[in-house]
Amino acid sequence: MGVQEPRCSDEIYLDANATTPVLPAAVGAVQEVMQELYGNPSSTHITGLRARHLMESTRQLARQVLGTDSGHLIFTSGATEGIQTAVVSALSAIQKDSNRLNKPRKLLLYGATEHKAVPNSLKHWNALLGIDAELLAIPVNHQGLLDLAFIRDHAADALMICTMAVNNETGARQDLRAIEEAIRSQNPQCLWMVDCVQALGKMPLALSASTIDYAPFSGHKLYAMKGIGMLYVRDEAPFSPFIAGGGQEKGLRSGTENLPGIASLKPILEALLDPEHQCFRSLDTLVAFRAQLAATLKDAFPGLVFNNDFGVSVPTTLNFAIEGFASKELLDLFDAANIRVSSGSACSSGASRSFVLDAMGLPAWQSEAAIRLSFGPAMTQAELDAACDRIRQAADALKFSCRHPQQLRPEQALKGLVQLKSGADCCYLLVAGHKAVIIDPVAPLVERLVQTMSCQHLEVMAILDTHGHADHQSAAATLRQRLGLTDAELDPLGWPAAAPQGPLALPCLSLGELTLSRMATPGHTGDAIALLLAKGDTIQAAFVGDTVLHGGLGRTDFASSDATALYSSLRALAQKVPAKALLLPAHDYHNLLFTSFEAEQRNNPLLADALSLVATMDAAAFAARKTALDQALACPQGASEIRCGVTLGELHLRPEQELQVADLARFEAPHLIDVRESHEHHLQHLGNDDSAPLSRLAQYLLDHEDDAPLICYCRSGSRSQVAAAALSRLGRQAYHLKGGVALSR
Ligand code: PLP
């Protein structure tokens, strides 16, 4: 089986807040500049003069669009440069002003939902210029609007205040007049920057009629080229060139001007100024577009909630979450349907949740599952209709197995072990025939579990918890209710009262040829158990709750914890469970998927010492070390995610584990594992046999006991990297296709 290529032909691009395609008129203008108007605007010959004319006429148009009949309007390389220039200008003026520099309290205020370019620039230049001011985030309300009272309370001590006109993740539009009043009523001198990147073309701007000191813009967010931006600077605002040199832009920004970039802005600005222009839709039309998209999304994904308040947002941004789905899963689904959207903020990649939605106080799951869908004002009705059709197709692919159970391909019917995740919480599903056991359900997964049970026609035998979770509530009771299970005779962890003894001499449930036995493992909590999955008397895997975590041991600083008991439980468990058998914890903070005693003993010195046959560590010594560890890990009160005793960082693959397609030939009989989900295969019309999405990789290992090299691949190389790292940590020879099938053409 070879690595399949995606069909990338008819892409639907709904990620305009990250960047937009270049408008055909702008492409034409750029081409003309490169072929005909290539002069240097500083040259005094005719070629240079023509170039200068193009530059100055574009600046004039920009002044009209931005409402800037005064102040400077400088061409920059983009908004990040504009932001630096504003911050350096403001802070270097403050540095020279002893009255301001020596104030008893000096604040640099910025909106809590600002693009990272803003707080990071403030922090950087505050340190470098020795201003030594305190950086303070202005809180926002649940709509993402800035707290005006907070601004009023702190403005008197503020040296600079940075706010944004429109947020890039939610489209939330700030009331600039109200912010101006809050600042100026307290501090007319304070320097005020407004990041207008996402506002251009989406709301009217009248900069010179305001007291905004600095306003950065970026061309690539509105159909111009990348590498071109603008900075407005008010006449009264201090200015210090960020780039010094040949004195271009009247000495305000040196370096030969980016004429192709400037040329690409011109048709955009002309279109914005011409109400009859066919290119950009009216505000009313954009609002109607949003309504159509929102209705389609709601209809296609019943569990969908919007994270942004349409009443205070520009119409071109929709931010949503679907209960039970991580944003990465949805992103992969949309990408497989050739719809480009983004998860949380594209600019803060790596983050698993959105700091913007966190600042708005949205529930953790909404922040973890956030998807941003954004379009530009040049969107057409035909493009919108196509996007809506494709969204329905994506949703249908997700429901595929439910709507057509008789058409299920073997890999679509659930069997064996399935790992579902909500953030760092793991829930497991064990399926044999038409029976299922659910282990450690959490609330955000309830809807998904209910749907899965019904569409796969599964009968739920038991819903079990590995312990009474100290940091979150089990969703077992809700799930039982939703599934209409009314079994009365259950213990608090969901275990049937009359479970018989099984082959491991422990109470057990039978699932076809498998058994699930219950073993007490007190320590993290008093009631903790491990669930041992066995075929005959061979234990294949153990659901260990928080007793053993990837790279850690469950915390023992809860009321019902006992570090001494944990020591005995670990030793008893390690005696029963083979060193290579899979351990499946209740949390997975670093996407390691599974572990084993062997892997943990390599990675966790405390566990290694506790289990060592030669070491002399006793329960008391273990408890002392564990207690010290717990103290070092103390979590802030109210933290939504308690990392139960895990300190491990991310795992990195060795360069030789990252393969190009050409490298595949060097392996003799590897297992090629496609880790994409089955709905992605459906959307891409693939029929891969060797498919094991991350959620079923554990079962793949149980099914393939040989030691052949494992080569994982997926769409972009991100999930395959996770899989290879997890497998490699387990001690397997694991590799992945770098860049995924997206780059394998
Ligand atoms: N500010 C906001 C609100 C943005 O959305 C972005 C880009 O995502 C930037 C600043 C940075 O812009 P640039 O890419 O032009 O540096």
Boltz pocket constraint, residues with backbone or C-beta under 6 A from the ligand:
constraints:
  - pocket:
      binder: B
      contacts: [[A, 17], [A, 18], [A, 77], [A, 78], [A, 79], [A, 80], [A, 81], [A, 115], [A, 117], [A, 164], [A, 166], [A, 167], [A, 168], [A, 195], [A, 197], [A, 198], [A, 217], [A, 218], [A, 219], [A, 228], [A, 229], [A, 347]]
      max_distance: 6.0
